Every structure is written in C-alpha cells, then in structure tokens.
Amino acid sequence: MKKEERQELILNMLERDGQVTVNEIMHSLSVSDMTIRRDLNELALRGQLIRTHGGARPAAALESGYERSHMEKKSLHKAEKKIIAQTAAAMIHDGETVFLGPGTTLEQLAVCLRERNIRVVTNSLPVFEILKGSSSADLILTGGEYRENTGAFIGTVAVRAIENMRFAKAFISVNGIAGGAVYTYSEEEGYIQKQALNNAAEKILLADSSKFNAYDFYEFYPLADFDHIITDSGLEGEVLTELKETADVRIAGDDR
C-alpha cells in the first residue's frame, strides 16, 4: 500500500471514530508500529490531525476557528496541567518578578505560588483571583479590555502596562505548537504574551502534550526562542526528539 493511500485511510478512520490509536491502525492496515507513527507525525505536521499519547485525534476544532471556553479548557488534561505547574513553580526563586499569562495551566501554577515571596505580573483575571489573598506575593494586574472567553486583559492599556517592565521569568501557555512556532486563538492575547516574553530574562513555555503538532489562528512566537519547555510524559517519539534539539525540555514527573 502506498503512503498516500495509507494516510488517507488513517484520516478516514479519524473522521469515522473521532480518535484512533497506533494499535488500531496497525491491526486495520497490517503495517508496522514505526510506519504508523511516521505517518501520524507527517499528518500532524501538515495540520491534518493532532498527535496524542499512543494515537491521534482530529484537528477539526482548530481548523474550524472554534475557541473552547474557559470552563471547557479547565476540564481537559487536569492531571497533566497540575504536574507541569508544579515543575514550573520549582524554577521560581524567592524575590523574583515573574509574568504569568492567561490559560488554565498558568492558573494551576498560580495555585502553587500562593505562599511564595515573589512579585507576579499578569493579564489574567483568574490568575489574579487565585493570588489576590496571598500574604506574601506582590501582585500586579495589567487591566485593559477584558476577554470573557479566556479571562484575559488585552489591548493598548494592557500592552502599555508591561512594555516598560522586566521579568526574571515569563511563563506562557498556548493553544498549539507546530512548524517551529506557537499559536493562540486571539491575535491581541498573542501580542501581549510576545511583549512579556521579549521583556523576560528566561522564557518558559508550559504545554501539555495535546498541544504539540496542533495549529490555531495566530502564530506569535518562535519555538526556538524559548529557554525552557515544560510538558508531560505523553510527548514521545520523533516529536520529543526534535523538541529537545530546540530548547531545554523538561518532562514533568519524569527524569527524561
């Protein structure tokens, strides 16, 4: 069977079943594990599917321009986000000024920082709400135009609030990582995160494994410009190997 035919059958299986595993494809097409993983990686790099641990899921949600609500995002990959946040928190030292962008993974990081002696700057209302009762953390909320879907402040006011600030570390999360860049749904959210990253001594990306080989509307930062990338053990194979050539990759809860 030719590669093009095989990949077309894989996409048909995804359309029919909603998700597929490597083992299911091997059984259906009678080809090797290595061949299937190579096919899935190629299709993911073309934005035709999203790689998951041991398989794939459709990329339709991103391609259709649909943005999940904040509540939907909170329900996804909870365990992975929590352990990624714990790994990120361990990188922060007392007395540092850090930027936390919007996103449910960053909210988990905020939970870890409630008792820390640090300064936190954020354009995320949920992050602010988590930290506002802290007796030890200094907290700055940018203000600006409010995006209800993500709880983020955007626009000129938010940008001006951080353009003259400098951070020891900037932590951001994204909707997709593909083609050597990171993506989000909102151009204005992406622009503010870009500004914060440019003003940080260390640039740190927090992303669970479902975000890799996935696109969204707006590309806002090169993957190679991050100092550290923290993800979970669901990232594997060629994707992980290539990523390690780009930056310092930390697998939360793993010694790899």
C-alpha positions in Angstrom: 0.0 0.0 0.0 1.3 3.4 -0.9 1.9 6.0 1.8 -0.7 8.4 0.3 -3.3 5.7 0.4 -2.4 4.6 3.9 -2.6 8.2 5.2 -5.9 8.7 3.6 -7.3 5.6 5.3 -6.0 6.9 8.6 -7.8 10.2 8.1 -11.0 8.3 7.2 -10.7 6.3 10.5 -10.3 9.5 12.4 -13.4 11.0 10.7 -15.4 7.9 11.5 -14.3 7.2 15.0 -13.3 10.6 16.4 -9.9 9.3 17.6 -7.5 6.4 16.8 -4.7 4.5 18.4 -1.5 3.3 16.8 -2.5 -0.3 17.7 -5.9 0.1 16.0 -4.3 1.4 12.8 -1.7 -1.4 12.8 -4.4 -4.0 13.1 -6.6 -2.4 10.4 -3.8 -1.7 7.9 -1.4 -4.6 8.7 1.6 -2.3 8.9 4.4 -1.8 11.4 4.3 0.4 14.5 7.1 2.6 13.2 5.4 3.1 9.8 2.2 4.3 11.6 4.0 6.6 13.9 5.8 8.2 11.0 2.5 8.6 9.1 0.9 10.2 12.1 3.8 12.6 12.6 3.7 13.7 8.9 -0.1 14.2 9.0 0.3 16.2 12.3 3.0 18.5 10.8 0.6 19.2 7.9 -2.1 20.2 10.4 -4.4 17.3 9.4 -4.6 15.7 12.9 -3.3 16.2 16.4 -1.0 13.6 17.9 -1.9 12.2 21.3 -0.3 9.7 23.6 -0.4 6.4 21.6 -2.5 7.8 18.8 -4.2 10.8 17.3 -7.4 12.9 17.3 -8.9 15.2 14.6 -7.6 18.7 14.1 -11.1 20.0 13.2 -11.7 22.0 16.3 -8.7 24.2 15.5 -9.2 24.3 11.7 -12.8 25.5 12.2 -11.7 28.5 14.1 -13.5 27.3 17.2 -12.2 28.6 20.6 -13.0 26.4 23.6 -14.5 28.3 26.6 -12.5 28.7 29.8 -14.7 26.1 31.5 -14.1 23.6 28.7 -10.3 24.1 28.9 -10.3 23.6 32.7 -11.9 20.2 32.3 -9.1 18.9 29.9 -5.8 17.3 30.9 -6.2 18.3 34.6 -3.5 15.9 35.9 -1.0 16.9 33.2 -1.5 20.6 33.9 -1.1 20.2 37.6 2.2 18.3 37.4 3.5 20.8 34.7 2.6 23.7 37.1 4.5 22.0 40.0 7.6 21.6 37.8 7.4 25.3 36.8 6.9 26.5 40.3 10.1 24.8 41.4 12.0 27.0 38.9 11.0 30.3 40.6 13.2 31.7 43.3 12.1 34.0 46.2 12.3 37.7 45.3 11.9 37.2 41.6 9.4 39.1 39.4 7.6 36.8 37.1 4.9 37.2 34.4 2.0 34.7 34.2 -0.1 34.8 31.0 -3.6 33.6 30.6 -4.5 29.9 30.5 -5.7 27.0 32.7 -2.1 25.6 33.1 -1.0 29.1 34.3 -3.8 29.1 36.8 -2.5 25.8 38.2 0.9 27.5 38.5 -0.7 30.4 40.4 -2.1 27.9 42.9 1.5 26.7 43.6 2.7 30.3 44.2 0.2 31.5 46.9 2.8 31.2 49.7 5.8 32.4 47.8 7.7 35.6 48.4 7.7 36.9 44.8 6.1 39.5 42.6 3.6 38.3 40.0 2.5 40.4 37.0 -0.4 39.0 35.0 -3.1 40.0 32.4 -5.2 37.0 33.6 -8.2 37.7 35.9 -8.4 34.0 37.0 -4.7 34.1 38.0 -5.3 37.4 39.8 -8.3 35.9 41.7 -6.2 32.9 42.8 -3.3 35.0 44.1 -5.2 38.1 45.5 -5.5 36.6 49.0 -1.8 35.8 49.3 0.0 37.4 52.2 3.5 37.0 50.7 3.2 37.6 46.9 3.1 41.1 45.4 0.5 41.1 42.7 0.1 43.4 39.6 -2.9 43.1 37.2 -2.4 44.9 33.9 -6.0 45.9 33.3 -7.2 46.6 29.8 -10.0 45.3 27.6 -11.5 42.1 29.0 -11.9 38.9 27.0 -14.5 36.8 28.8 -13.7 33.6 27.0 -10.2 33.3 28.5 -10.4 35.8 31.3 -7.5 37.8 29.8 -7.0 41.6 29.6 -5.8 42.7 26.2 -5.4 45.9 24.1 -3.4 49.1 24.4 -3.8 49.5 28.2 -2.5 46.0 28.9 0.4 46.4 26.5 1.5 49.7 28.0 1.3 48.3 31.4 4.0 45.7 30.7 6.1 47.3 28.0 8.5 49.0 30.5 8.6 46.1 32.9 11.3 43.5 33.1 10.8 39.9 34.4 13.1 37.3 35.7 10.9 34.7 34.1 7.8 34.8 31.8 5.5 31.8 31.8 3.0 31.3 29.0 0.8 28.6 27.6 -0.6 28.2 24.1 -3.3 26.6 22.0 -1.0 24.9 19.5 2.7 24.2 18.7 3.7 23.3 15.2 6.1 24.2 12.4 8.6 25.7 14.8 6.2 28.2 16.3 3.5 28.6 19.0 -0.1 29.6 18.3 -3.2 31.1 20.1 -6.7 32.0 19.0 -6.5 35.7 19.7 -4.1 38.0 18.0 -4.2 40.5 20.8 -3.6 37.9 23.5 -0.6 36.6 21.5 0.8 40.1 21.1 0.8 40.8 24.9 2.4 37.4 25.6 5.1 38.2 22.9 5.8 41.5 24.7 6.2 39.8 28.1 8.5 37.2 26.6 10.7 39.8 25.0 11.0 41.5 28.4 12.0 38.4 30.3 15.4 37.0 31.1 14.0 33.5 30.8 11.2 32.5 28.5 9.3 29.4 29.6 6.5 27.6 27.7 4.1 25.4 29.6 2.2 23.0 27.3 0.6 19.6 27.8 1.3 17.0 25.1 -2.0 17.5 23.3 -0.8 21.0 22.2 2.0 19.6 20.0 1.5 19.3 16.3 -1.6 21.5 16.5 -2.3 24.9 15.0 -4.5 27.8 15.9 -5.3 31.1 14.3 -2.4 33.3 15.3 1.3 32.5 15.3 3.1 34.7 17.8 6.5 33.3 18.9 9.3 31.1 17.5 9.7 27.9 19.5 13.5 28.2 19.3 13.4 31.4 21.3 12.1 29.7 24.4 14.7 28.9 27.1 12.6 26.1 28.7 9.7 24.0 27.6 7.7 22.0 30.2 5.4 19.3 29.1 4.1 15.9 30.2 5.1 12.3 29.5 2.5 12.0 26.7 5.0 13.6 24.4 7.1 10.9 22.7 9.0 9.7 19.7 10.2 12.0 17.0 8.3 14.9 18.3 10.1 14.8 21.6 13.5 14.2 19.9 13.1 17.2 17.6 11.9 19.4 20.5 15.0 18.6 22.6 17.1 20.0 19.7 15.3 23.3 20.1 15.3 24.0 23.8 15.7 22.7 27.3 12.8 20.3 27.6 11.5 19.2 31.0 9.1 16.3 31.2 7.0 16.9 34.3 7.2 14.0 36.7 9.8 12.2 34.6 13.6 12.1 34.6 13.9 12.1 30.8 
